[in-house]
Amino acid sequence: MNKILGTLLAAAAAAALIGAGPAPRSQTEATRKVASAFLDRYFMQHNFGAYAEFAEPGFIQHNPNIASGVAGHRAFFAKLQQGPKTDPSKARHVTDMVLVDGDLFAMMHHNVPGPGAEARLFVDLWRVKNGKIAEHWDVVQPIPASIPHGNGMACGNYETHERAALWTDSIARPTCGLPDPKASRATSLKVYHDYVAEVAKGDVIGAIERWFAPDYRQHSPIITDGKQGAIDYLRKEWGDQSAVPPTLGPQRIVAEGDLVLVHYILTDGTTKKQSAQVDIFRIANGKIAEHWDIKQPVPEKTASGNPMW
């Protein structure tokens, strides 16, 4: 198990990093200005013309179902409106996390279309160039009805329609809280990279014991809570040393304060099927204190012709 997972994470440690280096504060704050205005217009005011206002007309789209550009975005949502009708007044949207880092900003959020409907968790990432959105990625996963812990996939357990209706949606007050302004981005990144590097040496269990906080909190929908839950999952999923290990593509990192978001493509070693994935880590007192993950299968073709990463 240690050898296999070590090989996997060694690839992650050696992968090219996008957005991991320090960015000028002025660039981050310029991106924050675009992010705040766009997210408010699109998600709080429900103004779907926000892309026409804030994005380059031909912005690069990586959502597999949407063609590139403002026209592709408009056509996709026009087609949705022709499908089965839902009452938009019953839909509930909840903002869970917003991060800004250099020319990138990211948002974790979830949507419940109506009572009894399946909720979906999203992580969206946008790249800003010359004051306009130039590129967009997202990873989307349904929130299962049953999760092996009480933490939810997001924060605060606002994931059912009834619970989501109790939350006043806000970009400025996401359910997971804002990044800690007192926390160092560089320190958080170092903890993440040091953990991955130690795992890559082969002692997976030792790395978890060393780098996970005693009260480590899990949000993955398939892993039980705490450090022992992570260890048990690794033993179950990676115990077959004869299996061909998966491979990871390069990582796109968005980090702010105590939060590190990692976006990548994983290729299964046996089936060669790919999934777009996001892992988010909260760092506290030099340890990994909390973890979220979102996974989405990569289709054979995309509407834009662009890969999901």
C-alpha positions in Angstrom: 0.0 0.0 0.0 2.7 2.5 1.0 4.7 1.8 -2.2 1.6 2.3 -4.5 0.3 5.4 -2.8 3.9 6.7 -2.5 4.3 6.3 -6.3 1.0 8.2 -6.8 1.8 11.1 -4.6 5.4 11.2 -5.8 4.0 12.0 -9.2 1.8 14.7 -7.5 4.9 16.2 -5.8 6.9 16.3 -9.0 4.0 17.6 -11.1 4.1 21.1 -12.5 2.3 23.6 -10.3 0.0 26.3 -11.6 -0.6 29.2 -9.3 1.6 27.8 -6.5 4.3 30.5 -6.6 3.9 33.9 -4.8 1.8 36.4 -6.7 2.1 40.2 -6.3 -0.4 41.4 -3.8 -1.6 44.0 -6.3 -2.5 41.2 -8.8 -4.4 39.3 -6.2 -6.3 42.4 -5.1 -7.1 43.3 -8.7 -8.5 39.8 -9.2 -10.5 40.1 -5.9 -12.2 43.2 -7.3 -13.3 41.3 -10.4 -14.3 38.2 -8.4 -16.4 40.1 -5.8 -18.3 42.0 -8.5 -18.8 39.0 -10.8 -19.8 36.6 -8.0 -22.3 39.1 -6.6 -23.9 39.8 -9.9 -24.1 36.2 -11.0 -24.8 34.2 -7.9 -26.4 36.8 -5.5 -28.4 38.9 -8.0 -29.0 35.9 -10.4 -28.0 38.0 -13.4 -26.9 35.5 -16.0 -25.7 38.4 -18.2 -22.7 38.7 -15.8 -20.5 36.7 -18.1 -21.1 39.2 -20.9 -20.1 42.0 -18.5 -17.1 40.4 -16.8 -15.7 37.9 -19.3 -13.8 38.2 -22.6 -16.2 37.3 -25.4 -14.2 34.3 -26.4 -13.2 33.1 -22.9 -11.8 29.6 -22.7 -14.4 27.1 -21.3 -13.5 23.8 -19.6 -16.9 22.7 -18.4 -17.5 19.7 -20.6 -21.1 20.6 -21.5 -20.6 24.2 -22.5 -18.9 25.7 -25.6 -16.3 28.4 -25.1 -17.1 32.1 -25.0 -20.0 34.2 -23.8 -22.2 32.9 -26.7 -21.5 29.3 -25.7 -22.5 30.0 -22.1 -25.7 31.8 -23.2 -26.6 28.9 -25.6 -26.2 26.3 -22.9 -28.5 28.0 -20.4 -31.0 28.8 -23.2 -31.2 25.0 -23.9 -31.6 24.3 -20.2 -34.7 26.5 -20.1 -36.2 24.4 -22.9 -36.0 21.3 -20.8 -38.2 20.2 -17.9 -39.4 23.2 -16.0 -38.5 23.8 -12.4 -39.7 26.6 -10.1 -36.7 28.9 -9.7 -38.2 30.4 -6.6 -37.7 27.1 -4.8 -34.1 26.6 -5.8 -31.5 27.3 -3.0 -27.9 28.3 -3.6 -25.3 28.3 -0.8 -21.8 29.8 -1.0 -19.4 27.7 0.9 -15.9 29.1 0.2 -14.3 31.8 -1.9 -10.5 32.0 -2.5 -8.5 34.6 -4.5 -4.8 34.1 -5.4 -2.9 36.0 -8.1 -4.9 35.8 -11.4 -7.1 33.0 -10.1 -10.2 32.9 -8.0 -12.3 29.9 -6.9 -15.6 29.2 -5.3 -17.0 26.1 -3.6 -20.8 26.2 -3.5 -23.8 24.0 -3.7 -27.3 24.1 -5.2 -30.6 22.4 -4.3 -33.1 22.8 -7.1 -36.2 22.2 -4.9 -37.6 20.1 -2.0 -36.5 16.5 -2.3 -34.2 17.3 -5.2 -30.6 16.1 -5.4 -28.1 18.7 -4.3 -24.9 19.2 -6.2 -21.5 20.6 -4.9 -19.5 22.7 -7.3 -16.0 24.0 -7.3 -15.5 26.7 -10.0 -12.2 28.3 -10.9 -11.7 31.4 -13.0 -8.6 33.0 -14.5 -8.5 36.8 -14.9 -6.5 38.6 -17.5 -6.5 42.4 -18.1 -9.5 42.8 -15.8 -11.7 40.2 -17.6 -12.4 36.5 -17.0 -10.3 34.7 -19.6 -10.8 31.0 -18.6 -13.2 28.8 -16.5 -13.0 25.3 -15.0 -15.4 23.5 -12.7 -15.8 20.1 -11.0 -19.3 19.0 -10.0 -20.4 16.1 -7.8 -23.9 15.1 -6.5 -24.1 15.2 -2.7 -25.1 11.7 -1.6 -27.9 11.2 0.9 -25.7 9.2 3.1 -22.2 10.3 4.2 -20.1 8.3 6.7 -19.7 11.3 9.1 -21.7 14.3 10.3 -19.7 17.0 8.7 -21.3 17.3 5.3 -19.5 17.7 2.0 -19.4 21.5 2.5 -19.8 23.2 5.9 -22.6 23.7 8.4 -24.8 20.9 7.0 -26.8 23.3 4.8 -27.1 20.7 2.0 -30.8 19.7 2.1 -33.4 22.0 0.8 -34.9 22.6 4.2 -31.5 23.4 5.7 -30.4 25.6 2.8 -33.5 27.7 3.1 -32.3 28.7 6.6 -29.0 30.1 5.3 -28.8 33.7 3.9 -26.5 33.3 0.9 -23.6 35.6 0.9 -20.2 35.9 -0.9 -18.9 37.8 2.1 -20.1 35.1 4.6 -19.6 31.7 3.2 -20.5 28.6 5.3 -16.9 27.5 5.6 -15.8 31.0 6.6 -13.4 33.3 5.0 -9.7 32.5 4.7 -7.9 33.4 7.9 -6.2 36.8 7.2 -3.7 36.1 9.9 -2.5 32.9 8.3 0.4 32.9 5.9 -0.3 31.6 2.4 3.4 30.5 2.2 3.2 28.6 5.4 0.0 26.8 4.4 1.6 25.8 1.1 4.7 24.5 2.8 2.7 22.3 5.1 0.8 20.8 2.1 4.0 20.3 0.1 5.9 18.8 3.0 3.1 16.4 3.7 3.0 15.3 0.0 6.8 14.9 -0.1 6.8 12.8 3.1 4.1 10.5 1.6 6.1 10.2 -1.6 9.0 8.7 0.5 6.7 5.7 1.2 5.5 6.1 4.8 1.9 7.0 4.2 0.7 6.2 7.7 3.6 8.0 9.3 2.9 11.1 7.1 -0.8 11.1 8.3 0.2 10.8 11.9 2.8 13.6 11.5 0.9 16.1 9.4 -2.8 15.6 10.3 -4.1 17.5 13.3 -5.4 15.4 16.3 -9.0 16.7 15.6 -8.7 16.4 11.8 -12.1 16.9 10.2 -13.2 15.1 7.0 -15.7 16.2 4.4 -15.1 13.6 1.7 -18.4 11.7 1.1 -16.6 8.3 1.2 -14.1 8.6 4.1 -15.0 8.4 7.8 -14.0 11.3 10.1 -10.6 11.8 11.7 -7.0 10.6 11.2 -8.0 6.9 11.6 -10.7 7.3 8.9 -8.0 8.5 6.4 -5.7 5.6 7.4 -8.6 3.1 7.0 -9.5 4.5 3.6 -5.9 4.2 2.3 -5.7 0.6 3.5 -8.9 -0.3 1.8 -8.3 1.5 -1.5 -4.6 1.0 -1.9 -4.0 -2.4 -0.2 -3.6 -4.3 -3.4 0.1 -3.9 -4.2 -0.3 -5.7 -7.5 -2.6 -3.0 -8.8 -1.4 -0.5 -11.4 -1.3 2.9 -9.6 -3.2 5.9 -11.0 -1.4 8.9 -12.3 -1.9 12.6 -11.6 -1.6 15.4 -14.0 -0.2 18.8 -13.1 -1.7 20.7 -10.2 -3.4 24.0 -10.4 -3.2 25.6 -6.9 -5.3 28.4 -5.5 -4.1 29.3 -1.9 -5.2 32.0 0.4 -4.5 32.3 4.2 -5.1 28.9 5.8 -6.7 27.3 2.7 -5.0 25.4 -0.1 -7.1 24.3 -3.1 -5.5 21.7 -5.5 -7.1 21.0 -9.0 -5.9 18.1 -11.1 -6.8 15.2 -13.4 -6.4 11.6 -12.1 -6.1 8.7 -14.6 -7.0 5.3 -13.3 -4.1 2.9 -13.7 -6.3 -0.1 -14.8 -9.2 1.4 -16.8 -7.4 4.6 -17.9 -10.6 6.5 -17.2 -10.0 10.0 -16.0 -11.7 12.2 -13.4 -11.3 15.9 -12.7 -10.7 16.4 -9.0 -10.3 19.1 -6.4 -8.9 18.7 -2.9 -9.0 21.5 -0.4 -7.0 21.6 2.8 -7.3 23.9 5.8 -4.0 24.3 7.7 -4.0 25.2 11.4 -1.0 25.3 13.7 1.3 23.7 11.1 -1.0 20.7 10.6 -3.7 19.7 8.1 -6.9 20.3 10.1 -9.7 19.8 7.5 -10.2 18.3 4.1 -12.8 18.5 1.3 -12.8 16.7 -2.1 -14.9 16.8 -5.2 -14.7 14.4 -8.2 -16.2 14.3 -11.6 -15.7 11.7 -14.5 -14.1 13.2 -17.6 -16.2 12.5 -20.7 -14.7 11.3 -24.0 -15.7 14.6 -25.7 -16.4 18.1 -24.5 -18.7 20.7 -26.1 -15.8 23.2 -26.4 -13.1 20.7 -27.5 -11.1 21.8 -24.4 -10.0 19.3 -21.7 -11.5 19.6 -18.3 -8.2 20.7 -16.8 
